[in-house]
Amino acid sequence: MPEPAELARQLADANELLKARARALDLAERRLTDARTDARGLAQANEKLNATLAAARDSLVALRAELDNLATPPSSFGHVVAVGEATADVATGGRLLRCAVSPDVPTAQVVVGTRVLLNEALLVVGTAGDTPSGETVRLAEVLPDGRLLVTGASGEELVLQAAAALDVAGLRIGVTLLADRRALLALAAVQRSEVADLTLEEVPDVRYADIGGLGAQIEQIRDAVELPFRHRELFTEFGLRPPKGVLLYGPPGCGKTMIAKAVANSAGSHFLNIKGPELLDKYVGETERQIRAIFTRAKEHATSGRPVIVFFDEMDALFRTRGSGVSSDVEATIVPQLLSEIDGVEGLANVIVIGATNREDLIDPAILRPGRLDVKIKLERPDRAGAAEILARYLTRQTPLNSGDTDPGKFRQELIDAIVDRLYARTEENRFIEVTYASGAKEVLHVADFVSGAMLVGVVDRAKKAAIKELIDGGQRGVRLEHVLGACAAEIRENEELPNTTNPDDWARVSGRKGERIVFLRTLVGSRALNQ
Ligand code: ADP
């Protein structure tokens, strides 16, 4: 048994030891906490580092992609014309190539007509959107196997394959198709407006009162067109067939269009204004289709109770005598088309055809037979009185005049008379053209022989412009005598009817001179006289 003192010492030692342990434990604990804090800090730093790294990697990838992009050789475009097992026949740059299709490209997207991208190795690597522009052709026929017989701009025929996206069953003959001619593919139908949609005018705003002179012609056309419109029952009762059409003929710029519009205005009718040359389409059959469309449109409008006037301007461009050899004889089919439309207007008293021409000698006589355009009205160039009447429509009471002390009404009349005198004088100064007839005889024609409504409007417009310029430059207000005389001289010099001397007889007929054949012309006024 140990001594108590010994025991006490041992206890004290043990106690010391315990304390030392506890201290060591404490220290260890504190270290652990420190280590934990350190670890947390490190983890955070690590996260940050990771994020920075990721960002750096991303920008590296982007840079690499950009670099790749810059270094990629250009791809070519082509149209697929046939599809095989993992291959496609592609027309590109005028060549037909059998190309492998990259597995990245969904096969469903590669069909006939697809626009594809080819890489340097001529592998199909992608699809491109449809091409929105290109050459056009017209559909002539859908062949039994679905291929398309089309005509090109110069009338040549081609057989094209239809793109898969093209709804062949829904195609109308004559439709315009967007095509890749080198690939012999029709890609899409092009929607175009019908001529009939482009040319419809609501009721035109020209009134009879706007037309100078031409009183007799206006009465003629009113009798022919308006009377039957307004008194249909009387015509039926008396057994009189209303005319279906009227031909207005005479030199250019003398009011044919104006009269037709005034008729429409007075009858409250719709007005389909068709310019002959514009309708003459280079595609076979297209003009006929347009004529059909025009009459369909006219009939639609006529059923609404309003009359419809179908006005053919420059009618001779379309309806020339068949077999005359001019313009490759398109008239051989166009004339019958018009005839059948006019004949079909039976019972549609609301549709009236008015034709205008300055070459009535060229129009196919069948069109002018009874029951068709059988009312013919000739419009002459205005005489002095007619010219004064026309001028009064443009030099109106409202036009600012510089009349000085003279009464404005009287002054206005003086200006009008001055213009008429200047244009109609058969003086040396007004010698216009010298014509040589086939017989060798010569004749000098004067400005007076060429005055038209359009020319008179030209004179007044020029005079007004001169007055405005003078006013802007600080001068006096209003049209004066010098303005109108200067305007006459300029209008004569720059007259649009000055002939082109290569085809004198044609010119003479257009200008309304239908006598002996003219073989030679010499202009005596204007800039061209100097060159003769
Ligand atoms: P076209 O006989 O060639 O159809 P227009 O009727 O189009 O001739 O006339 C051309 C322009 O000349 C008209 O817009 C109008 O300004 C003018 N004009 C021609 N004749 C007359 C007329 N008798 N009265 C008033 N203006 C006329």
Boltz pocket constraint, residues with backbone or C-beta under 6 A from the ligand:
constraints:
  - pocket:
      binder: B
      contacts: [[A, 210], [A, 211], [A, 212], [A, 213], [A, 214], [A, 250], [A, 251], [A, 252], [A, 253], [A, 254], [A, 255], [A, 256], [A, 257], [A, 258], [A, 259], [A, 356], [A, 390], [A, 393], [A, 452], [A, 453], [A, 454], [A, 455], [A, 457]]
      max_distance: 6.0
